[in-house]
Structures are given as structure tokens and as C-alpha cells.
Amino acid sequence: MPSPSAVVVLVGAAALGQAWFGLLLVVAYGVGLALTLTAAGFAVVRLGSGVTRLLDRRPRLAASPMTALVRRTAPLMSAFVVVALGAGLVLKGAASALG
């Protein structure tokens, strides 16, 4: 999905006769965004591994019923949050397209 900001940058750069510079800025923005999202995903995976190691080192904490409940429901709850946010974005987009 194209970013409105990228379109503005491209049109502005083209109006100034520097379309190549606008394209370079948009590509740099895209690469930066991809690296940021990748780093955030990597950090979440590392955090999950760290929590698992911590729970494995502390058997008393890992054996508590609350920890077991969190371990079972965390993947389901995070999936629910992602689906709910996605559905919200779809509904917001549909509402703006229709209205």
C-alpha cells in the first residue's frame, strides 16, 4: 500500500525537477522502515527466549499456576490482538472509502 507521504515527496521532488532525489528518499524511507520492523521482531523473539530461560532456571516460579496459564494463553492472546487490530484497520478503511 503506497504511503501518502511518499507520494507527496515524489510529487514535490518531481515539481522541483529532482525526481531521482525523491525516489532515493522514498527508497531510504522504505529500507529504514523494513530494518526497524525487523529489529523490533528480533527483539520480541529474543525477549521471549530470555523469559523462557528465566522460567527454566527458576522451577518454583515456572511451576506456579499463573505462569502456566500465561504460557498457555499468551500466544492465543497475542494472535487475538493482531486480528482485532487488523479488523479495526479494515473497518476504518472501509468506512473512509464508503463515507
HELIX and SHEET records of a PDB file:
HELIX    1   1 PRO A    4  ALA A   15  1                                  12    
HELIX    2   2 ALA A   19  ARG A   57  1                                  39    
HELIX    3   3 PRO A   59  ALA A   62  1                                   4    
HELIX    4   4 PRO A   65  LEU A   98  1                                  34    
END                                                                             
